[in-house]
């Protein structure tokens, strides 16, 4: 008699397992159905844009109203914006439930113009190639010879790019970038650049660029407005001015 009761309990246990699976499937289906029915995008907000219009960014993102907010692929949206709009540097995507999507972008500017056999290309101070240019924008340093983008740099050129970007970023932080005209990377021992269209500056590749730029500022401040020449920063801790 006890054996029969145990057998009935086993049969009930075996029968209840498929029932649990069925209930779980019903719950999941209901949840997915709710996601499909609700949380649809009704409002798209763009923040931080200056160069590009709100419409351009939304179009590049490929996001449309009535699209499901929860199932939105943020990484795909970010990459689509980067691919279509080269001056966009970062993209933030924030879901505001129940129906709003916020796209927050930061845009970069051209800090250098790379000139070479393939024409002139504008580059940000993070090394991003922006676009081909017919003329160099004001306040943008001209770099020769051409340095390629990060992805195609040869090993021997990567150090040049890293130092060039450090120079551009540091000069921008110190508000000196508009004073720099042409940057010459052809010398294996020194970075050479023009300053205020009156001076040629030479500094070692491994220099403390922030310190050296302060040296340049101090030397120029002590000179007359009509003086021209070379500011030699190749010596450790010393700046030599050689009049033209």
C-alpha positions in Angstrom: 0.0 0.0 0.0 2.8 2.4 0.9 4.5 1.5 -2.4 1.5 2.5 -4.4 1.3 5.9 -2.7 5.0 6.5 -3.5 4.4 5.6 -7.1 1.5 8.1 -7.3 3.7 10.9 -5.9 6.5 10.1 -8.4 3.9 10.3 -11.3 2.6 13.6 -10.0 6.2 14.9 -9.8 7.0 13.8 -13.3 3.8 15.4 -14.6 4.4 18.7 -12.8 7.8 19.3 -14.5 6.4 19.9 -18.0 3.7 22.0 -16.4 6.3 24.2 -14.8 8.1 24.6 -18.1 4.8 25.6 -19.8 4.1 28.2 -17.1 7.6 29.6 -17.5 7.2 29.8 -21.2 3.9 31.6 -20.8 5.4 34.1 -18.4 8.4 34.8 -20.8 6.0 35.2 -23.7 3.9 37.6 -21.7 6.9 39.6 -20.7 8.2 39.8 -24.3 4.7 40.7 -25.5 4.6 43.6 -22.9 8.0 44.8 -24.1 6.7 44.8 -27.7 3.5 46.6 -26.8 5.0 49.2 -24.4 8.2 51.2 -24.1 8.1 52.4 -27.6 10.1 55.5 -28.5 8.0 58.6 -28.8 10.6 61.3 -28.2 14.3 61.5 -29.3 16.4 64.2 -27.6 19.9 65.2 -28.9 22.3 67.0 -26.5 25.8 68.5 -26.9 25.7 69.0 -30.7 27.1 72.1 -32.3 28.5 71.2 -35.7 25.8 68.7 -36.6 22.0 69.3 -36.5 19.7 67.2 -34.3 18.2 65.8 -37.5 21.6 64.7 -38.9 22.4 62.9 -35.6 19.1 61.1 -35.4 19.3 60.1 -39.1 22.9 58.8 -38.6 21.7 56.8 -35.5 19.1 55.0 -37.5 16.6 55.3 -34.6 12.9 55.9 -35.3 9.9 56.6 -33.3 7.8 53.6 -32.3 11.0 51.6 -32.1 11.2 49.5 -29.0 13.2 51.3 -26.3 14.3 48.3 -24.3 15.5 46.2 -27.3 17.5 49.1 -28.7 21.1 48.0 -29.6 23.1 50.9 -28.1 26.4 49.7 -29.5 25.0 49.5 -33.0 23.6 53.0 -32.7 26.9 54.5 -31.4 28.9 52.9 -34.3 26.4 54.1 -36.9 26.9 57.7 -35.6 30.7 57.4 -35.6 30.7 56.0 -39.1 28.5 58.7 -40.5 29.6 61.8 -38.6 33.4 62.0 -38.3 33.4 65.0 -36.0 31.5 63.2 -33.3 34.0 62.0 -30.7 31.8 60.4 -28.0 28.2 59.3 -27.9 26.1 58.6 -24.8 22.8 56.8 -25.0 20.3 57.1 -22.1 16.9 55.5 -22.0 14.3 57.6 -20.2 11.4 55.3 -19.6 8.7 54.9 -20.7 9.2 56.5 -24.1 12.2 58.9 -24.5 15.7 58.3 -25.8 18.5 60.8 -25.1 21.6 61.0 -27.4 24.4 63.0 -25.9 27.4 63.7 -28.2 30.7 65.5 -27.9 32.2 66.8 -31.0 35.9 67.3 -31.8 37.6 70.0 -33.9 40.5 69.9 -36.3 43.8 70.5 -34.6 46.1 69.6 -37.4 46.2 69.4 -41.2 48.3 66.5 -42.5 49.7 67.3 -45.9 51.3 64.9 -48.3 51.0 63.1 -51.6 47.4 62.2 -50.9 46.3 65.8 -50.3 45.4 67.5 -47.0 43.5 65.7 -44.3 42.2 67.3 -41.1 42.9 65.5 -37.8 41.7 65.9 -34.2 44.0 66.1 -31.3 43.1 62.5 -30.5 44.4 61.3 -33.8 41.0 60.9 -35.5 41.1 61.6 -39.3 38.1 63.9 -39.9 37.9 64.8 -43.6 39.9 65.8 -46.7 40.3 69.6 -46.9 40.8 72.0 -49.8 42.1 74.6 -47.4 43.4 74.6 -43.8 41.1 76.1 -41.2 42.3 79.0 -39.1 44.1 77.9 -35.9 44.9 74.5 -37.4 48.6 73.5 -37.5 50.0 72.2 -40.7 52.0 68.9 -40.4 54.6 67.7 -42.8 55.4 65.1 -43.9 52.0 63.3 -43.7 51.3 61.0 -40.8 48.7 58.3 -41.4 45.7 57.4 -39.2 46.3 55.3 -36.1 45.1 52.1 -37.7 47.6 52.2 -40.6 50.7 53.6 -38.9 53.9 51.7 -39.3 55.7 50.9 -36.0 58.4 53.5 -36.6 55.8 56.2 -37.2 53.6 55.5 -34.2 55.9 57.3 -31.8 55.8 60.3 -34.1 52.0 60.3 -34.0 52.0 60.0 -30.2 54.3 62.9 -29.7 52.5 65.0 -32.3 49.2 64.4 -30.5 50.8 65.3 -27.2 52.1 68.5 -28.7 48.7 69.4 -30.1 46.8 68.7 -26.9 49.3 70.5 -24.7 49.4 73.5 -26.9 45.6 73.6 -26.9 45.4 73.4 -23.1 47.8 76.3 -22.8 45.9 78.2 -25.5 49.0 78.3 -27.7 47.7 76.1 -30.6 46.6 79.1 -32.8 50.2 80.4 -32.5 51.7 77.2 -34.1 51.8 77.3 -37.9 53.7 74.4 -39.5 55.0 71.3 -37.7 57.8 69.4 -39.4 58.3 65.7 -38.3 61.0 64.8 -40.9 64.0 65.3 -38.5 64.8 62.2 -36.6 66.2 64.2 -33.7 63.8 67.0 -33.2 60.2 68.3 -33.6 60.4 71.6 -35.5 57.5 74.0 -35.7 56.8 77.7 -36.5 55.5 80.0 -33.8 53.7 83.3 -34.4 55.0 83.3 -38.0 58.2 84.8 -36.5 60.0 81.9 -34.8 61.2 78.4 -35.6 61.1 76.2 -32.5 63.2 73.0 -32.2 62.6 70.5 -29.4 63.7 66.9 -28.8 61.3 64.1 -29.5 61.4 63.0 -25.9 61.0 66.4 -24.3 58.6 67.4 -21.6 56.4 69.2 -24.0 54.4 71.2 -21.4 57.7 72.5 -19.9 59.2 73.3 -23.3 56.1 75.2 -24.4 56.4 77.3 -21.2 60.0 78.0 -22.2 58.8 79.2 -25.6 56.2 81.5 -24.0 58.8 83.0 -21.6 61.4 83.6 -24.4 58.9 85.3 -26.7 57.6 87.5 -23.8 61.1 88.9 -23.3 61.6 89.8 -27.0 60.5 92.8 -29.0 57.5 92.4 -31.3 59.6 92.7 -34.4 62.2 90.2 -33.5 62.5 86.9 -35.5 64.7 83.9 -35.2 65.1 80.3 -33.9 64.2 79.1 -30.4 66.4 76.1 -29.7 65.1 73.9 -26.9 67.5 71.0 -27.6 69.6 71.7 -24.5 68.4 70.3 -21.2 66.7 73.0 -19.1 67.8 75.8 -21.4 66.2 77.8 -24.2 68.5 79.5 -26.7 67.3 82.3 -28.9 69.2 82.7 -32.2 68.2 85.9 -33.9 67.4 85.8 -37.6 
